[in-house]
Amino acid sequence: MDLPLVLASASPRRAQALLELGLEFNQLDPGPDGPSISENPEERVLGHARFKVASAEKMLQHKPALVLGGDTLVWNQGRFFPKPTNLDEAKEMLQSLMGKEHQVWTSHVLKITGGLCFEKTDCARVQFQEIPPNALDEYLSTDEWTDKAGGYGIQGWAGKWAQIKEGDLDTVIGFRKETVLMLLEKAITCLRAGRR
């Protein structure tokens, strides 16, 4: 790769996904998501990803790099479900999702510092079954609900209760490898053509 890759995320899951792709990278914590600029889920999740990339770019002091950022949002019947801040909030979110179909939006932004930006947003539709109260209480007694939009990660406990109706698993997990590779290919092609 012509420039070093920097992951603008503190997420161990996103870092692991990049490792699984066989990519070398540095990791920076860009801080909070930034302002929520829209009630449209696609615009909001993309705005958060752009904000993280811009924050990391400032931390790098515009040193040459490819900066990759992402964000994931759960959207259910006109309401956003961010990462729950406590157990009660996680329980309320999961109870609200039960028996309904919701959307999971994941945005990725890849920027050449001081130059071109490449971005894509993916959406998946997920159906949640009714969860027995004892199973929900057992889940909430763990820490698996923390640091996850909507209070769940489909790759863990929630996989028993959630079914993807449209889209793919990587979008719901919050790191779509196919999208990331496509953005990297576009950026590298531009760099090799002398466009930054």
Z-matrix of the N, CA and C atoms (Angstrom, degrees):
N
C 1 1.462
C 2 1.532 1 109.69
N 3 1.327 2 116.57 1 139.91
C 4 1.457 3 121.02 2 -174.28
C 5 1.525 4 112.98 3 -69.12
N 6 1.336 5 117.71 4 -32.42
C 7 1.463 6 122.81 5 -178.96
C 8 1.524 7 109.53 6 -126.36
N 9 1.344 8 117.68 7 152.55
C 10 1.466 9 119.20 8 176.71
C 11 1.527 10 110.72 9 -65.64
N 12 1.316 11 116.06 10 145.19
C 13 1.456 12 122.03 11 178.97
C 14 1.528 13 108.86 12 -95.54
N 15 1.327 14 116.03 13 131.92
C 16 1.470 15 122.10 14 178.47
C 17 1.521 16 108.33 15 -121.48
N 18 1.317 17 116.53 16 124.81
C 19 1.465 18 121.81 17 176.15
C 20 1.521 19 108.68 18 -90.26
N 21 1.324 20 115.99 19 115.33
C 22 1.468 21 121.37 20 -179.47
C 23 1.528 22 109.05 21 -88.77
N 24 1.321 23 114.97 22 70.19
C 25 1.459 24 120.70 23 -177.67
C 26 1.525 25 109.20 24 -165.35
N 27 1.330 26 115.55 25 142.89
C 28 1.459 27 120.25 26 174.70
C 29 1.523 28 110.87 27 -92.74
N 30 1.322 29 117.25 28 1.13
C 31 1.463 30 122.18 29 -174.13
C 32 1.525 31 112.22 30 -70.07
N 33 1.327 32 117.81 31 121.34
C 34 1.469 33 119.26 32 175.44
C 35 1.521 34 111.92 33 -66.52
N 36 1.340 35 117.37 34 -27.56
C 37 1.470 36 120.08 35 -179.91
C 38 1.529 37 110.55 36 -68.58
N 39 1.345 38 116.64 37 -41.92
C 40 1.469 39 119.06 38 179.02
C 41 1.538 40 110.65 39 -68.16
N 42 1.321 41 116.25 40 -37.59
C 43 1.466 42 119.62 41 177.79
C 44 1.530 43 110.31 42 -63.88
N 45 1.322 44 116.76 43 -42.47
C 46 1.461 45 120.82 44 179.08
C 47 1.520 46 110.83 45 -63.03
N 48 1.330 47 116.80 46 -38.84
C 49 1.465 48 120.47 47 179.47
C 50 1.531 49 110.95 48 -63.63
N 51 1.332 50 116.86 49 -40.01
C 52 1.473 51 119.81 50 177.32
C 53 1.530 52 110.97 51 -65.78
N 54 1.323 53 116.19 52 -39.33
C 55 1.468 54 120.10 53 177.25
C 56 1.527 55 110.68 54 -61.99
N 57 1.331 56 115.75 55 -38.90
C 58 1.469 57 120.20 56 179.51
C 59 1.516 58 111.45 57 -65.37
N 60 1.328 59 116.98 58 -25.05
C 61 1.461 60 120.96 59 175.55
C 62 1.531 61 112.13 60 -81.61
N 63 1.339 62 116.28 61 -4.02
C 64 1.452 63 120.42 62 178.59
C 65 1.516 64 114.11 63 77.28
N 66 1.344 65 116.85 64 22.78
C 67 1.463 66 121.20 65 -176.55
C 68 1.524 67 111.40 66 -98.04
N 69 1.317 68 115.79 67 142.18
C 70 1.462 69 121.56 68 172.75
C 71 1.521 70 108.55 69 -90.71
N 72 1.325 71 116.55 70 138.38
C 73 1.467 72 119.59 71 -176.99
C 74 1.518 73 109.95 72 -160.34
N 75 1.329 74 114.66 73 161.06
C 76 1.457 75 122.29 74 168.64
C 77 1.524 76 107.25 75 -105.27
N 78 1.320 77 116.74 76 154.47
C 79 1.458 78 120.94 77 -177.34
C 80 1.524 79 110.32 78 -120.12
N 81 1.337 80 115.81 79 132.10
C 82 1.461 81 122.40 80 177.39
C 83 1.520 82 109.30 81 -125.64
N 84 1.314 83 116.89 82 140.27
C 85 1.463 84 121.07 83 174.06
C 86 1.527 85 107.86 84 -88.17
N 87 1.341 86 118.09 85 111.37
C 88 1.459 87 119.48 86 -176.00
C 89 1.527 88 113.82 87 -82.21
N 90 1.334 89 116.76 88 -2.50
C 91 1.464 90 119.27 89 -179.02
C 92 1.517 91 111.59 90 88.92
N 93 1.330 92 117.41 91 -153.51
C 94 1.464 93 121.55 92 -174.16
C 95 1.527 94 113.37 93 -68.69
N 96 1.341 95 114.83 94 170.44
C 97 1.466 96 121.61 95 -176.72
C 98 1.521 97 113.22 96 -68.39
N 99 1.320 98 116.75 97 -21.26
C 100 1.455 99 119.65 98 -175.42
C 101 1.515 100 110.82 99 90.02
N 102 1.316 101 117.60 100 -176.38
C 103 1.463 102 120.96 101 -175.72
C 104 1.529 103 111.96 102 -67.78
N 105 1.327 104 115.65 103 146.94
C 106 1.467 105 121.11 104 175.33
C 107 1.522 106 107.21 105 -88.38
N 108 1.321 107 115.72 106 104.84
C 109 1.464 108 119.82 107 -166.82
C 110 1.520 109 113.89 108 -87.57
N 111 1.344 110 117.77 109 -10.11
C 112 1.461 111 118.74 110 -174.17
C 113 1.516 112 111.18 111 -153.04
N 114 1.326 113 115.65 112 155.37
C 115 1.462 114 121.65 113 171.85
C 116 1.525 115 110.60 114 -89.50
N 117 1.337 116 116.56 115 -3.79
C 118 1.459 117 121.74 116 174.39
C 119 1.532 118 108.02 117 -83.98
N 120 1.338 119 118.86 118 123.01
C 121 1.474 120 119.36 119 -174.01
C 122 1.520 121 114.03 120 -60.78
N 123 1.339 122 117.05 121 -37.85
C 124 1.465 123 119.27 122 -179.92
C 125 1.522 124 111.04 123 -65.07
N 126 1.325 125 117.23 124 -43.56
C 127 1.467 126 120.88 125 179.61
C 128 1.525 127 111.19 126 -68.14
N 129 1.337 128 116.81 127 -38.18
C 130 1.468 129 119.27 128 -177.19
C 131 1.525 130 111.76 129 -67.72
N 132 1.338 131 116.69 130 -46.70
C 133 1.459 132 119.50 131 -177.11
C 134 1.532 133 110.75 132 -66.68
N 135 1.339 134 116.56 133 -35.95
C 136 1.462 135 119.78 134 177.14
C 137 1.525 136 110.55 135 -68.12
N 138 1.328 137 117.24 136 -39.08
C 139 1.459 138 120.76 137 177.14
C 140 1.521 139 112.48 138 -60.76
N 141 1.336 140 116.47 139 -40.48
C 142 1.469 141 120.15 140 177.95
C 143 1.535 142 111.00 141 -64.36
N 144 1.331 143 116.26 142 -43.79
C 145 1.468 144 119.75 143 -179.61
C 146 1.526 145 110.76 144 -63.61
N 147 1.338 146 116.32 145 -41.98
C 148 1.476 147 119.33 146 177.80
C 149 1.525 148 111.37 147 -62.42
N 150 1.326 149 116.36 148 -40.55
C 151 1.464 150 120.53 149 -178.84
C 152 1.533 151 110.78 150 -62.90
N 153 1.332 152 116.85 151 -41.51
C 154 1.472 153 120.68 152 179.28
C 155 1.523 154 111.16 153 -63.45
N 156 1.336 155 115.84 154 -41.60
C 157 1.464 156 119.71 155 179.02
C 158 1.530 157 110.50 156 -64.90
N 159 1.341 158 116.63 157 -42.85
C 160 1.469 159 120.28 158 179.29
C 161 1.533 160 111.04 159 -63.16
N 162 1.330 161 116.79 160 -39.24
C 163 1.477 162 120.81 161 178.40
C 164 1.519 163 110.70 162 -63.35
N 165 1.331 164 116.56 163 -44.58
C 166 1.464 165 120.40 164 179.52
C 167 1.526 166 111.13 165 -65.90
N 168 1.320 167 116.37 166 -37.48
C 169 1.473 168 120.89 167 179.30
C 170 1.532 169 110.12 168 -61.48
N 171 1.325 170 116.92 169 -40.50
C 172 1.473 171 120.48 170 177.04
C 173 1.525 172 110.36 171 -65.01
N 174 1.329 173 117.34 172 -41.09
C 175 1.471 174 121.07 173 179.34
C 176 1.525 175 111.29 174 -62.71
N 177 1.320 176 115.78 175 -33.47
C 178 1.468 177 120.93 176 178.86
C 179 1.519 178 112.08 177 -78.39
N 180 1.347 179 115.62 178 -7.54
C 181 1.470 180 121.95 179 -177.44
C 182 1.528 181 110.55 180 55.11
N 183 1.351 182 114.13 181 37.90
C 184 1.462 183 122.91 182 175.06
C 185 1.529 184 113.70 183 62.41
N 186 1.368 185 116.45 184 23.32
C 187 1.471 186 118.72 185 172.40
C 188 1.530 187 108.43 186 -63.82
N 189 1.324 188 118.65 187 145.20
C 190 1.461 189 120.95 188 -177.53
C 191 1.530 190 112.01 189 -57.71
N 192 1.314 191 115.64 190 124.27
C 193 1.468 192 121.41 191 -179.93
C 194 1.516 193 109.26 192 -167.93
N 195 1.325 194 114.73 193 164.48
C 196 1.460 195 122.29 194 167.96
C 197 1.523 196 105.93 195 -103.27
N 198 1.321 197 116.69 196 118.69
C 199 1.473 198 120.89 197 -176.52
C 200 1.517 199 108.62 198 -106.88
N 201 1.336 200 115.36 199 123.40
C 202 1.461 201 121.70 200 -178.46
C 203 1.524 202 109.69 201 -111.49
N 204 1.322 203 115.70 202 126.19
C 205 1.462 204 120.57 203 176.94
C 206 1.513 205 110.37 204 -131.89
N 207 1.317 206 115.27 205 157.87
C 208 1.458 207 119.19 206 179.43
C 209 1.515 208 111.13 207 -152.38
N 210 1.316 209 114.77 208 164.02
C 211 1.467 210 120.41 209 175.81
C 212 1.521 211 108.47 210 -152.89
N 213 1.328 212 115.38 211 152.18
C 214 1.461 213 121.78 212 179.71
C 215 1.519 214 109.27 213 -133.17
N 216 1.327 215 115.49 214 135.40
C 217 1.461 216 121.39 215 177.90
C 218 1.517 217 110.61 216 -131.56
N 219 1.319 218 115.52 217 141.21
C 220 1.463 219 121.62 218 170.73
C 221 1.528 220 107.39 219 -99.16
N 222 1.320 221 115.77 220 131.54
C 223 1.461 222 121.95 221 -176.96
C 224 1.516 223 108.66 222 -128.00
N 225 1.310 224 116.88 223 122.17
C 226 1.461 225 121.62 224 -174.82
C 227 1.522 226 110.53 225 -133.71
N 228 1.326 227 115.84 226 110.94
C 229 1.460 228 122.32 227 174.80
C 230 1.535 229 112.68 228 49.49
N 231 1.335 230 113.99 229 51.39
C 232 1.455 231 120.26 230 176.02
C 233 1.520 232 115.37 231 82.06
N 234 1.311 233 117.58 232 7.57
C 235 1.473 234 121.36 233 -177.68
C 236 1.520 235 110.13 234 -125.79
N 237 1.329 236 116.24 235 136.96
C 238 1.458 237 122.13 236 176.54
C 239 1.529 238 110.41 237 -87.49
N 240 1.316 239 115.29 238 138.67
C 241 1.459 240 121.82 239 177.15
C 242 1.537 241 107.78 240 -116.99
N 243 1.336 242 117.54 241 95.57
C 244 1.471 243 119.69 242 179.12
C 245 1.539 244 110.16 243 -80.17
N 246 1.307 245 116.14 244 -164.30
C 247 1.469 246 119.65 245 173.77
C 248 1.527 247 108.30 246 -70.45
N 249 1.338 248 118.35 247 127.66
C 250 1.465 249 119.27 248 179.75
C 251 1.526 250 111.20 249 -66.85
N 252 1.329 251 115.57 250 145.29
C 253 1.464 252 120.20 251 -178.65
C 254 1.525 253 112.62 252 -92.72
N 255 1.337 254 117.20 253 -14.57
C 256 1.470 255 120.30 254 177.91
C 257 1.527 256 109.60 255 -155.59
N 258 1.307 257 116.09 256 173.92
C 259 1.460 258 122.15 257 -175.15
C 260 1.525 259 111.94 258 -63.28
N 261 1.328 260 117.28 259 -42.52
C 262 1.471 261 120.29 260 -179.61
C 263 1.521 262 111.39 261 -61.23
N 264 1.323 263 115.50 262 -39.81
C 265 1.464 264 120.11 263 179.19
C 266 1.523 265 110.64 264 -66.15
N 267 1.338 266 116.45 265 -40.92
C 268 1.464 267 120.86 266 178.09
C 269 1.526 268 110.63 267 -62.12
N 270 1.314 269 116.66 268 -43.05
C 271 1.467 270 120.88 269 179.93
C 272 1.522 271 111.15 270 -63.32
N 273 1.330 272 116.81 271 -43.53
C 274 1.457 273 120.96 272 -179.63
C 275 1.521 274 111.07 273 -63.99
N 276 1.339 275 116.55 274 -40.18
C 277 1.464 276 120.11 275 178.22
C 278 1.524 277 111.08 276 -62.03
N 279 1.313 278 116.69 277 -48.70
C 280 1.463 279 120.79 278 -176.92
C 281 1.523 280 111.26 279 -64.92
N 282 1.320 281 116.78 280 -39.49
C 283 1.464 282 120.06 281 177.09
C 284 1.532 283 110.80 282 -64.13
N 285 1.328 284 116.68 283 -34.35
C 286 1.462 285 120.83 284 178.66
C 287 1.527 286 112.02 285 -70.20
N 288 1.340 287 116.31 286 -29.68
C 289 1.459 288 120.82 287 -178.77
C 290 1.529 289 112.71 288 -80.31
N 291 1.322 290 117.43 289 -23.79
C 292 1.465 291 121.71 290 -174.17
C 293 1.528 292 112.42 291 -60.30
N 294 1.326 293 115.22 292 134.99
C 295 1.450 294 121.05 293 176.49
C 296 1.510 295 114.05 294 74.73
N 297 1.323 296 117.43 295 8.46
C 298 1.470 297 120.93 296 -176.96
C 299 1.528 298 110.38 297 -129.06
N 300 1.325 299 113.70 298 164.08
C 301 1.455 300 120.18 299 172.81
C 302 1.525 301 108.75 300 -101.12
N 303 1.328 302 117.06 301 133.54
C 304 1.459 303 120.55 302 177.42
C 305 1.527 304 109.52 303 -129.15
N 306 1.324 305 115.32 304 172.55
C 307 1.456 306 121.51 305 180.00
C 308 1.526 307 110.27 306 -112.06
N 309 1.313 308 115.27 307 144.03
C 310 1.464 309 122.01 308 171.70
C 311 1.520 310 107.27 309 -119.24
N 312 1.328 311 115.14 310 121.55
C 313 1.462 312 122.15 311 -179.22
C 314 1.527 313 109.25 312 -109.01
N 315 1.333 314 116.07 313 130.66
C 316 1.465 315 121.01 314 175.50
C 317 1.526 316 109.32 315 -128.27
N 318 1.328 317 116.31 316 125.81
C 319 1.468 318 122.76 317 176.95
C 320 1.519 319 110.11 318 -110.20
N 321 1.321 320 115.49 319 144.09
C 322 1.460 321 121.80 320 171.25
C 323 1.520 322 108.55 321 -126.69
N 324 1.311 323 115.78 322 136.65
C 325 1.462 324 122.58 323 177.04
C 326 1.527 325 107.80 324 -128.33
N 327 1.315 326 115.97 325 130.27
C 328 1.465 327 122.03 326 177.03
C 329 1.518 328 107.70 327 -124.25
N 330 1.335 329 116.00 328 124.01
C 331 1.472 330 120.24 329 -174.92
C 332 1.523 331 110.83 330 -127.59
N 333 1.332 332 114.57 331 134.62
C 334 1.465 333 120.21 332 168.28
C 335 1.522 334 105.32 333 -81.14
N 336 1.318 335 117.87 334 121.04
C 337 1.461 336 119.67 335 -174.25
C 338 1.526 337 110.23 336 -52.79
N 339 1.340 338 113.75 337 130.66
C 340 1.454 339 120.01 338 179.77
C 341 1.516 340 114.38 339 72.27
N 342 1.341 341 116.77 340 10.14
C 343 1.460 342 117.49 341 -175.01
C 344 1.518 343 114.25 342 -147.46
N 345 1.325 344 115.33 343 -134.96
C 346 1.459 345 122.22 344 -171.64
C 347 1.526 346 112.64 345 -65.52
N 348 1.348 347 114.09 346 152.34
C 349 1.463 348 121.21 347 -179.60
C 350 1.534 349 108.36 348 -130.14
N 351 1.320 350 115.56 349 138.13
C 352 1.460 351 122.05 350 179.85
C 353 1.529 352 107.53 351 -125.81
N 354 1.334 353 116.85 352 135.49
C 355 1.466 354 117.98 353 -174.83
C 356 1.524 355 111.44 354 -150.53
N 357 1.332 356 114.28 355 152.74
C 358 1.457 357 120.28 356 177.48
C 359 1.531 358 108.59 357 -155.28
N 360 1.336 359 114.73 358 142.26
C 361 1.452 360 121.29 359 177.90
C 362 1.529 361 109.06 360 -120.53
N 363 1.318 362 116.21 361 134.01
C 364 1.458 363 122.36 362 179.56
C 365 1.524 364 109.46 363 -118.98
N 366 1.316 365 115.92 364 152.14
C 367 1.462 366 121.38 365 -179.18
C 368 1.520 367 109.89 366 -132.55
N 369 1.318 368 116.05 367 141.13
C 370 1.462 369 122.11 368 173.97
C 371 1.532 370 109.02 369 -128.78
N 372 1.324 371 116.04 370 148.03
C 373 1.469 372 121.30 371 175.46
C 374 1.521 373 108.13 372 -105.66
N 375 1.324 374 115.41 373 130.89
C 376 1.467 375 121.62 374 -175.65
C 377 1.521 376 109.68 375 -126.33
N 378 1.335 377 116.00 376 133.32
C 379 1.467 378 121.92 377 176.16
C 380 1.519 379 108.68 378 -104.63
N 381 1.338 380 115.97 379 126.04
C 382 1.472 381 121.34 380 176.67
C 383 1.520 382 109.44 381 -100.43
N 384 1.316 383 115.99 382 133.15
C 385 1.468 384 120.85 383 172.87
C 386 1.533 385 109.51 384 -80.19
N 387 1.330 386 114.86 385 170.04
C 388 1.457 387 119.76 386 170.41
C 389 1.531 388 108.11 387 -69.57
N 390 1.315 389 116.92 388 135.04
C 391 1.461 390 121.80 389 -178.56
C 392 1.520 391 108.39 390 -106.62
N 393 1.337 392 118.91 391 125.47
C 394 1.462 393 120.23 392 178.21
C 395 1.524 394 110.73 393 -56.95
N 396 1.340 395 118.54 394 140.03
C 397 1.469 396 121.29 395 -177.14
C 398 1.529 397 113.92 396 -53.16
N 399 1.334 398 117.02 397 -39.54
C 400 1.471 399 118.80 398 -178.87
C 401 1.527 400 111.33 399 -67.41
N 402 1.351 401 116.72 400 -35.14
C 403 1.464 402 120.21 401 178.77
C 404 1.527 403 110.43 402 -69.71
N 405 1.331 404 116.08 403 -38.96
C 406 1.470 405 120.22 404 178.72
C 407 1.528 406 110.62 405 -65.14
N 408 1.335 407 116.64 406 -44.37
C 409 1.475 408 120.38 407 179.13
C 410 1.521 409 111.19 408 -62.77
N 411 1.330 410 115.98 409 -38.69
C 412 1.473 411 119.82 410 179.08
C 413 1.522 412 110.48 411 -63.78
N 414 1.327 413 115.51 412 -42.58
C 415 1.467 414 120.14 413 178.88
C 416 1.522 415 111.08 414 -63.30
N 417 1.323 416 116.49 415 -45.29
C 418 1.463 417 120.43 416 -177.22
C 419 1.527 418 112.42 417 -67.99
N 420 1.332 419 117.24 418 -16.92
C 421 1.470 420 120.36 419 177.67
C 422 1.526 421 111.23 420 -77.88
N 423 1.348 422 116.89 421 -10.77
C 424 1.469 423 121.28 422 175.04
C 425 1.534 424 108.31 423 -94.38
N 426 1.319 425 116.66 424 -178.68
C 427 1.473 426 119.46 425 176.53
C 428 1.526 427 111.11 426 -105.90
N 429 1.336 428 116.74 427 14.64
C 430 1.463 429 120.01 428 -176.52
C 431 1.529 430 112.56 429 -66.11
N 432 1.323 431 117.18 430 -25.44
C 433 1.474 432 120.49 431 -178.01
C 434 1.529 433 112.93 432 -76.36
N 435 1.338 434 116.42 433 -15.79
C 436 1.463 435 119.34 434 -176.70
C 437 1.537 436 110.88 435 -72.82
N 438 1.325 437 116.33 436 150.16
C 439 1.461 438 123.40 437 174.86
C 440 1.530 439 112.99 438 61.46
N 441 1.349 440 116.74 439 27.77
C 442 1.462 441 119.73 440 179.39
C 443 1.526 442 109.48 441 -133.04
N 444 1.326 443 116.29 442 127.57
C 445 1.466 444 120.57 443 177.14
C 446 1.524 445 109.60 444 -57.12
N 447 1.329 446 116.21 445 131.99
C 448 1.457 447 120.59 446 -179.07
C 449 1.506 448 114.17 447 78.52
N 450 1.333 449 116.87 448 -3.25
C 451 1.461 450 120.64 449 178.20
C 452 1.516 451 114.74 450 81.91
N 453 1.339 452 117.13 451 12.82
C 454 1.467 453 117.71 452 -179.74
C 455 1.521 454 111.54 453 -147.45
N 456 1.327 455 114.09 454 155.33
C 457 1.458 456 122.05 455 170.57
C 458 1.521 457 107.25 456 -122.04
N 459 1.311 458 117.40 457 121.53
C 460 1.463 459 120.83 458 -173.98
C 461 1.524 460 112.52 459 -65.90
N 462 1.348 461 116.42 460 -21.19
C 463 1.458 462 120.07 461 179.98
C 464 1.532 463 111.99 462 -77.26
N 465 1.335 464 117.10 463 -6.68
C 466 1.466 465 121.27 464 -179.94
C 467 1.513 466 111.57 465 -113.29
N 468 1.321 467 115.27 466 -133.73
C 469 1.471 468 123.10 467 -176.51
C 470 1.524 469 111.88 468 -53.77
N 471 1.318 470 117.97 469 -41.64
C 472 1.462 471 121.38 470 -173.52
C 473 1.523 472 112.63 471 -65.31
N 474 1.334 473 117.33 472 -16.80
C 475 1.459 474 119.95 473 178.60
C 476 1.520 475 112.97 474 -58.09
N 477 1.329 476 116.76 475 -23.56
C 478 1.478 477 120.65 476 178.66
C 479 1.523 478 111.94 477 -73.71
N 480 1.341 479 116.36 478 -23.91
C 481 1.463 480 120.73 479 -171.00
C 482 1.523 481 113.26 480 -116.02
N 483 1.324 482 117.32 481 -9.95
C 484 1.463 483 121.09 482 -175.11
C 485 1.518 484 110.49 483 -113.99
N 486 1.317 485 116.05 484 137.34
C 487 1.462 486 122.28 485 178.52
C 488 1.520 487 108.91 486 -125.84
N 489 1.336 488 116.14 487 128.52
C 490 1.464 489 120.72 488 177.89
C 491 1.525 490 108.42 489 -79.37
N 492 1.326 491 115.52 490 120.84
C 493 1.465 492 121.23 491 -179.31
C 494 1.529 493 111.52 492 -93.22
N 495 1.321 494 116.14 493 -29.28
C 496 1.469 495 121.32 494 179.49
C 497 1.516 496 107.90 495 -155.81
N 498 1.351 497 116.36 496 144.41
C 499 1.465 498 119.25 497 -177.11
C 500 1.518 499 110.06 498 95.64
N 501 1.323 500 117.00 499 -168.06
C 502 1.461 501 118.67 500 -177.10
C 503 1.524 502 112.61 501 -129.88
N 504 1.314 503 113.85 502 167.39
C 505 1.462 504 122.07 503 -175.21
C 506 1.519 505 111.98 504 -60.35
N 507 1.344 506 116.91 505 -41.34
C 508 1.466 507 119.98 506 -177.57
C 509 1.532 508 112.12 507 -60.37
N 510 1.334 509 116.65 508 -35.29
C 511 1.463 510 119.92 509 178.36
C 512 1.523 511 110.22 510 -64.53
N 513 1.324 512 116.75 511 -41.09
C 514 1.464 513 120.98 512 -179.90
C 515 1.529 514 110.94 513 -70.34
N 516 1.321 515 116.77 514 -37.75
C 517 1.466 516 120.76 515 177.68
C 518 1.528 517 110.30 516 -65.14
N 519 1.357 518 116.50 517 -33.72
C 520 1.459 519 119.81 518 176.65
C 521 1.511 520 114.90 519 110.25
N 522 1.345 521 116.46 520 12.69
C 523 1.469 522 119.96 521 175.94
C 524 1.524 523 106.91 522 -152.98
N 525 1.334 524 115.76 523 100.57
C 526 1.466 525 119.55 524 -177.28
C 527 1.525 526 108.47 525 -91.09
N 528 1.319 527 115.63 526 105.94
C 529 1.466 528 121.38 527 -173.85
C 530 1.525 529 111.76 528 -60.31
N 531 1.323 530 116.82 529 -39.71
C 532 1.464 531 120.32 530 -179.96
C 533 1.527 532 111.20 531 -60.49
N 534 1.326 533 116.21 532 -41.05
C 535 1.467 534 120.42 533 178.33
C 536 1.522 535 111.20 534 -65.83
N 537 1.324 536 116.80 535 -45.38
C 538 1.466 537 121.13 536 -179.02
C 539 1.526 538 110.75 537 -60.79
N 540 1.320 539 117.36 538 -44.71
C 541 1.467 540 120.40 539 179.42
C 542 1.530 541 110.95 540 -63.85
N 543 1.333 542 117.06 541 -37.50
C 544 1.467 543 120.75 542 178.61
C 545 1.530 544 110.92 543 -64.98
N 546 1.341 545 116.70 544 -42.19
C 547 1.468 546 120.23 545 178.69
C 548 1.526 547 111.08 546 -66.16
N 549 1.326 548 116.59 547 -41.15
C 550 1.470 549 120.14 548 178.10
C 551 1.525 550 111.06 549 -62.54
N 552 1.321 551 116.06 550 -41.24
C 553 1.472 552 119.76 551 179.26
C 554 1.526 553 110.83 552 -62.21
N 555 1.328 554 116.48 553 -42.85
C 556 1.468 555 120.18 554 178.32
C 557 1.524 556 111.51 555 -62.08
N 558 1.353 557 116.00 556 -45.16
C 559 1.466 558 120.05 557 -178.60
C 560 1.523 559 111.60 558 -64.44
N 561 1.318 560 116.70 559 -43.27
C 562 1.465 561 120.77 560 -178.52
C 563 1.529 562 110.72 561 -66.10
N 564 1.334 563 115.90 562 -39.40
C 565 1.471 564 120.05 563 176.86
C 566 1.529 565 110.81 564 -59.96
N 567 1.336 566 116.39 565 -43.13
C 568 1.480 567 120.26 566 178.70
C 569 1.517 568 111.13 567 -64.95
N 570 1.342 569 116.61 568 -42.97
C 571 1.460 570 120.28 569 -179.24
C 572 1.521 571 110.99 570 -61.61
N 573 1.326 572 116.23 571 -42.56
C 574 1.457 573 120.05 572 -178.07
C 575 1.521 574 111.99 573 -70.89
N 576 1.334 575 115.39 574 -21.92
C 577 1.468 576 119.78 575 176.79
C 578 1.529 577 110.94 576 -88.81
N 579 1.363 578 115.99 577 2.52
C 580 1.457 579 120.59 578 178.84
C 581 1.506 580 113.82 579 82.17
N 582 1.352 581 117.40 580 12.35
C 583 1.476 582 120.44 581 178.43
C 584 1.512 583 109.37 582 -101.02
N 585 1.321 584 114.99 583 129.39
C 586 1.455 585 120.20 584 -179.67
C 587 1.520 586 109.73 585 -128.53
